[in-house]
Amino acid sequence: MTITNLISKDKRYFLTWALTLVLMFLMLLALGSQDLLLDYNVVSSAHAEQNSESNAASRKTRKTPALRQNVYKKISEAQEFSDAKDFNGALEVLNKLEKRPKLNAYEKAMVYYLKGFAFYSQDKYPDSIEAFRKIVGNESVPLEFENRVLGTLAQLYFVVENYKEVINVLVRLHGQQDKPTHQSLFALAQAYYLEKEYDRAIETVGRVMAMDRKAGVITSENTLLLLQGCHFEKKNIKQVAGILETLVELYPKKQYWIQLSAVYSQLGLDEKQMSAMELAYRQNYLSKSKEFEMLAQLYLYHALPYKAARLLEKALKNKQMESNKKNLKLLGDAWVLAKEVDKAIVALKKAAKLSKRGDIYERLVELYSEKENWTEVVRNSEEAVKKKDLNNIGRLYLLKGVAHFNLEEFESARTALKKAKKKPKTARFAKSWMRYVDREEQRAMLEESIAEQ
């Protein structure tokens, strides 16, 4: 496999992983580990907010009607049903209460809230949304209470994947707050991302990060991932690289190093690509065979065959890579480039036995020829012919003929060289060697004759 193919595969791995991860963490955070203010003990908290409304001097004062005793009793009854998880019983009480003709706006809001909670508890999200929506814009409820409902609605719209309404609700909520919370700003950024409004998402994440800086805290991993996802979708690869550099520094994980290496490749920063993979390796993050192969190929691409060979040797020994034909051949090729012929032969012999083709035996024939181990040249050339699918059968027969010649097996040399002569690329060399074989055989016969006299 070429370095280009490996890089291309790694890019696809990064892109797929990045999108999957971003969507996964977005949905987890959208649902949240804590409910956004879904509290069915609403009556006492609403009263508290009603009494504290006058403290919000910067906001318009709301006049809240009283919650009458007879209505309060029915609401308390509905809450008792909710406490007992009898939500149908609670809804029956609330539906009857809702039909009363003289309920004031505040009392109606309490009914809608408890109905919204009961529907939510039964996973009837559209009904829950409808109930909570009836509270929004009700000037008779405390502002903080309405804001709580808006936060709950944002969560429910996330659940039903209506991200446009998440945005609408949160924008309204922020307009009614002196200072939006970190959590609600982040939720708004998520919604913008999921609605593919990436510029607005980036701007909102910037506000979240500004809050972090002002508070003297480190920006969360999820915030950085959301920002990364936005820039990735906009194909701002340089920005993606910068965010990944921050991630590996603050939240070092294997996937960030692998992604960073792939992004450097996209940017044409080959040395940085190799460095990122090497740092991942040094931190014991590499675990998959293709990851070790990738780093080895990068070493070879940067003319570091010895490092590639040592890496592969160790990974194969530790069973982090399978001892298959491809990996053993790669190890053998690395040792060849590192000019460690003996080590190359060991690896390539193992690879050759696992291959259905004869091309690796061809490689061994070349190496044994360099070492002038003529017996092994002959043996490996014969193994190569058995498996067929050769790259250059003419050269194979030429080297086999040379080996037989050096072993003074002249007839076998002629046989091999005749076959080499039939191939255009080796015909001229084969003819020369055949003449040389004839002369040497005649000389040997003459010497033998003289010796016998």
C-alpha positions in Angstrom: 0.0 0.0 0.0 1.3 3.4 -0.9 1.7 6.3 1.5 -1.0 8.2 -0.6 -3.5 5.5 -0.1 -2.8 5.3 3.6 -3.2 9.0 4.0 -6.5 9.0 2.1 -7.8 6.2 4.3 -6.8 8.1 7.4 -8.6 11.2 6.2 -11.8 9.3 5.7 -11.4 7.8 9.2 -11.0 11.3 10.7 -13.9 12.8 8.9 -16.3 10.0 9.8 -15.2 9.9 13.4 -15.3 13.7 13.8 -18.9 14.0 12.5 -20.1 11.0 14.6 -18.5 12.2 17.8 -19.8 15.8 17.4 -23.4 14.6 16.8 -23.2 12.1 19.7 -22.0 14.5 22.3 -24.4 17.2 21.1 -27.4 15.0 21.6 -26.2 13.7 25.0 -25.7 17.3 26.2 -29.0 18.4 24.7 -30.8 15.8 26.7 -28.7 16.6 29.7 -28.0 14.7 32.9 -30.1 17.2 34.7 -33.6 18.4 33.7 -33.8 22.1 32.8 -35.9 23.2 35.7 -38.6 20.5 35.4 -39.8 20.7 39.0 -43.3 19.7 39.9 -43.0 21.4 43.3 -43.9 24.5 41.4 -46.3 26.3 43.7 -43.9 27.1 46.4 -41.1 28.1 44.0 -43.5 30.2 41.9 -44.6 32.0 45.0 -40.9 32.7 46.0 -40.2 34.1 42.5 -43.4 36.2 42.8 -42.1 37.7 46.0 -38.6 38.4 44.6 -39.8 40.0 41.4 -39.3 43.4 42.8 -35.6 42.8 43.1 -35.1 42.8 39.4 -35.0 46.6 39.1 -33.6 46.5 35.5 -36.7 44.4 34.4 -40.3 45.4 33.9 -42.3 44.6 37.1 -44.9 42.0 36.6 -48.1 42.0 38.6 -49.0 38.5 39.5 -52.6 37.7 40.6 -53.1 35.7 43.8 -53.4 31.9 43.7 -56.8 31.3 45.4 -57.3 28.8 48.1 -59.8 26.5 46.2 -57.5 26.4 43.2 -54.4 25.8 45.4 -56.1 22.7 46.9 -56.7 21.2 43.5 -53.2 21.9 42.4 -51.9 20.3 45.6 -54.1 17.3 44.8 -52.6 17.0 41.3 -49.2 17.2 42.8 -49.9 14.4 45.2 -50.9 12.2 42.2 -47.6 13.2 40.5 -45.7 12.4 43.7 -47.3 8.9 43.5 -46.3 8.6 39.8 -50.0 8.5 39.0 -49.8 11.0 36.1 -53.2 10.1 34.6 -54.8 10.9 37.9 -53.0 14.2 38.0 -54.1 15.0 34.5 -57.7 14.2 35.3 -57.7 16.7 38.2 -55.9 19.3 36.1 -58.3 18.9 33.1 -61.3 19.5 35.3 -59.6 22.5 36.9 -58.7 24.0 33.5 -62.4 24.0 32.5 -63.3 26.3 35.4 -64.5 29.6 33.8 -63.0 32.0 36.3 -59.4 30.9 36.6 -57.0 33.9 36.5 -54.0 34.0 34.2 -51.6 32.9 36.9 -53.7 30.0 38.0 -54.0 28.8 34.4 -50.2 29.0 34.2 -49.9 26.7 37.2 -52.3 24.2 35.6 -50.4 24.2 32.3 -47.1 23.8 34.1 -48.3 20.7 36.0 -49.9 19.3 32.8 -46.6 19.8 31.0 -44.8 17.9 33.7 -47.3 15.0 33.7 -47.0 14.7 29.9 -43.2 14.9 30.1 -43.2 12.1 32.7 -45.2 9.9 30.3 -42.8 10.7 27.4 -45.6 12.5 25.6 -43.3 15.3 24.5 -45.6 17.1 21.9 -48.3 17.3 24.5 -45.8 18.5 27.1 -44.6 21.2 24.7 -48.1 22.4 23.9 -48.8 22.8 27.6 -45.6 24.7 28.4 -46.1 26.9 25.3 -49.3 28.3 26.8 -47.3 29.8 29.7 -44.8 31.7 27.4 -45.8 35.3 27.1 -48.1 35.2 30.1 -47.4 38.5 31.8 -49.1 37.3 35.0 -46.4 34.9 36.0 -43.1 35.9 37.5 -40.4 36.5 34.9 -38.0 33.9 36.4 -40.8 31.3 36.3 -41.4 32.0 32.6 -37.6 31.8 32.0 -37.6 28.4 33.7 -40.4 27.3 31.3 -38.4 28.5 28.3 -35.4 26.5 29.5 -37.6 23.4 29.8 -39.1 24.0 26.3 -35.6 24.3 24.9 -34.8 20.9 26.3 -38.0 19.3 25.0 -37.4 20.8 21.5 -34.0 19.1 21.6 -35.7 15.8 22.4 -38.0 16.1 19.4 -35.2 17.4 17.2 -36.9 20.7 16.4 -33.8 22.8 16.5 -35.3 25.9 15.0 -37.7 26.1 17.9 -34.7 25.5 20.3 -33.1 28.6 18.8 -36.3 30.7 19.0 -36.9 29.7 22.6 -33.4 30.4 23.7 -33.1 33.7 21.9 -36.3 34.8 23.7 -34.9 33.5 27.0 -31.6 35.4 26.6 -33.5 38.5 25.8 -35.3 38.3 29.1 -32.2 37.6 31.2 -29.6 40.2 32.4 -26.9 37.6 31.6 -27.5 34.3 29.7 -26.1 31.3 31.5 -23.1 29.3 30.2 -25.3 26.3 29.8 -28.0 28.0 27.8 -25.5 29.7 25.5 -23.8 26.4 24.8 -27.2 24.9 24.1 -27.9 27.7 21.6 -24.6 27.1 19.9 -25.5 23.4 19.6 -28.9 24.2 18.0 -27.2 26.6 15.5 -24.8 23.8 14.6 -27.6 21.3 14.1 -29.5 23.8 12.0 -26.3 24.3 9.9 -26.0 27.9 10.9 -22.3 27.5 11.5 -21.3 31.2 11.6 -23.8 31.9 14.3 -22.7 28.7 16.1 -19.1 29.9 16.0 -20.1 33.3 17.3 -22.1 31.8 20.2 -19.3 29.4 21.1 -17.0 32.5 21.2 -19.3 34.0 23.8 -19.1 30.8 25.8 -15.3 30.8 25.6 -15.2 34.5 26.6 -17.2 33.6 29.7 -14.6 30.9 30.5 -11.8 33.3 30.1 -13.5 35.9 32.3 -14.1 33.2 35.0 -10.6 32.0 34.7 -11.6 28.5 33.8 -10.4 26.2 31.0 -12.8 25.8 28.1 -14.5 22.5 28.2 -13.6 19.6 25.9 -17.2 19.6 24.5 -17.1 23.3 23.7 -13.9 22.8 21.7 -15.4 19.8 19.9 -18.4 21.9 19.0 -16.2 24.6 17.6 -14.2 22.0 15.7 -17.3 20.6 14.2 -18.4 24.0 13.0 -15.1 24.8 11.3 -14.9 21.4 9.8 -18.3 21.9 8.2 -17.1 25.2 6.8 -14.0 23.5 5.6 -11.8 25.8 7.7 -9.1 23.1 8.0 -6.5 25.4 9.5 -8.9 26.3 12.3 -9.7 22.6 12.8 -5.9 22.0 13.2 -5.6 24.8 15.7 -8.5 23.4 17.8 -7.0 19.9 17.7 -3.7 21.3 18.9 -5.6 22.8 21.9 -7.4 19.5 22.5 -4.2 17.4 22.5 -2.7 19.9 25.0 -5.7 20.2 27.3 -7.4 16.9 26.8 -4.9 14.5 25.3 -6.6 11.5 23.8 -5.7 9.1 21.1 -8.4 10.2 18.6 -7.3 13.8 18.8 -3.7 12.9 17.9 -4.8 10.6 15.0 -7.1 13.4 13.7 -4.4 16.0 14.1 -2.1 13.9 12.0 -4.8 13.5 9.3 -5.5 17.2 9.3 -1.8 18.0 8.9 -1.8 15.7 5.9 -4.7 17.6 4.4 -2.8 20.9 4.9 0.3 19.4 3.2 2.3 19.6 6.5 4.0 16.2 6.1 6.6 16.5 8.8 3.9 17.6 11.3 1.8 14.8 10.2 4.6 12.3 11.1 5.4 14.1 14.3 1.7 13.9 15.5 1.6 10.2 14.8 5.0 9.7 16.5 3.9 11.5 19.6 0.7 9.4 19.7 3.0 6.3 19.5 5.3 7.5 22.3 2.2 8.0 24.5 1.1 4.4 23.8 -2.0 5.6 22.0 -1.5 3.4 18.9 -3.3 0.1 19.1 -4.6 -0.8 15.7 -2.6 -2.5 13.0 -3.4 0.2 10.5 -2.1 2.9 12.9 1.3 1.3 13.2 1.3 0.7 9.4 0.5 4.4 8.9 3.4 5.6 11.1 5.8 3.1 9.4 4.8 4.4 6.0 5.3 8.0 7.2 8.8 7.0 8.4 9.6 5.5 5.0 8.2 8.5 3.2 10.6 10.7 5.2 13.5 8.4 4.5 13.7 6.9 8.0 13.6 3.2 7.1 15.4 2.1 10.2 12.8 3.7 12.5 10.1 2.1 10.4 11.6 -1.3 10.6 12.1 -1.1 14.4 8.5 0.1 14.8 7.1 -2.8 12.7 9.4 -5.3 14.4 8.2 -4.3 17.8 4.5 -4.2 16.9 4.7 -7.6 15.3 6.5 -9.1 18.3 3.9 -7.6 20.7 1.1 -8.9 18.5 -0.1 -5.4 17.9 0.1 -6.2 14.2 -0.8 -9.5 12.6 2.1 -11.4 11.1 0.5 -11.5 7.7 2.0 -11.3 4.3 1.5 -7.5 3.9 3.0 -6.6 7.3 5.9 -8.9 7.0 6.7 -7.7 3.5 6.5 -4.1 4.7 9.0 -5.0 7.4 11.3 -6.7 4.9 11.2 -3.7 2.6 12.0 -1.3 5.5 15.0 -3.4 6.4 16.1 -3.4 2.8 16.0 0.4 2.7 17.9 0.5 6.0 20.5 -1.7 4.3 20.0 -4.5 6.8 19.8 -7.3 4.2 20.0 -10.3 6.6 17.0 -8.9 8.6 15.2 -8.2 5.4 15.6 -11.8 4.3 14.2 -13.2 7.5 11.0 -11.1 7.2 10.6 -11.7 3.5 11.0 -15.4 3.8 8.1 -15.5 6.2 6.0 -13.2 4.0 6.8 -15.4 0.9 5.4 -18.5 2.6 2.1 -16.7 3.2 1.8 -15.3 -0.3 -0.1 -16.9 -3.1 2.1 -15.0 -5.6 5.8 -15.5 -6.4 6.8 -11.9 -6.3 8.3 -12.0 -2.8 10.5 -14.9 -3.8 11.6 -12.8 -6.7 12.7 -10.2 -4.1 14.6 -12.8 -2.2 16.3 -13.9 -5.3 17.6 -10.4 -5.8 18.8 -10.1 -2.2 20.5 -13.5 -2.2 22.2 -12.5 -5.5 23.6 -9.4 -3.8 25.0 -11.7 -1.0 26.2 -14.2 -3.7 24.4 -17.0 -1.9 23.9 -18.9 -5.2 22.3 -22.0 -3.6 19.5 -19.8 -2.1 19.1 -18.0 -5.4 18.4 -21.2 -7.2 16.1 -22.5 -4.4 14.0 -19.3 -4.2 13.8 -18.9 -8.0 12.3 -22.3 -8.1 9.8 -21.4 -5.4 8.9 -18.3 -7.3 8.1 -20.2 -10.5 5.9 -22.6 -8.6 3.7 -19.8 -7.3 3.6 -17.9 -10.6 2.2 -14.3 -10.8 5.7 -12.9 -11.2 6.8 -9.4 -11.9 9.8 -10.1 -14.2 10.2 -13.8 -15.0 12.9 -13.0 -17.5 15.2 -11.5 -14.8 14.3 -14.4 -12.5 15.6 -16.9 -15.0 18.6 -14.7 -15.8 19.6 -14.6 -12.1 18.9 -18.4 -11.8 21.2 -19.0 -14.8 23.9 -16.9 -13.2 23.6 -18.8 -9.9 23.9 -22.2 -11.7 26.9 -20.8 -13.5 28.6 -19.9 -10.2 27.8 -23.3 -8.8 29.5 -24.7 -12.0 26.1 -26.3 -13.0 26.6 -25.3 -16.6 23.8 -27.3 -18.2 21.3 -26.0 -15.7 22.7 -22.5 -16.3 22.0 -22.8 -20.1 18.5 -24.1 -19.5 17.6 -21.0 -17.3 19.4 -18.6 -19.6 17.5 -19.9 -22.7 14.3 -19.1 -20.9 15.6 -15.6 -20.1 16.6 -15.1 -23.7 13.0 -15.5 -24.7 12.0 -12.3 -22.8 12.7 -9.1 -24.6 14.0 -7.2 -21.5 16.6 -9.9 -20.7 17.4 -11.4 -24.1 20.6 -9.4 -24.6 22.0 -10.1 -21.2 21.0 -13.8 -21.5 22.9 -14.1 -24.8 26.0 -12.6 -23.2 25.9 -14.9 -20.3 25.3 -17.9 -22.5 28.5 -17.1 -24.4 30.3 -16.6 -21.1 29.0 -20.0 -19.8 30.2 -21.7 -23.0 33.7 -20.2 -22.7 34.0 -21.0 -19.0 32.7 -24.6 -19.5 35.3 -25.1 -22.3 38.0 -23.6 -20.1 37.0 -25.8 -17.2 37.0 -28.9 -19.5 40.5 -27.9 -20.8 41.9 -27.5 -17.3 40.4 -30.9 -16.3 42.0 -32.5 -19.4 45.4 -31.0 -18.6 45.1 -32.1 -15.1 44.5 -35.7 -16.1 47.6 -35.8 -18.4 
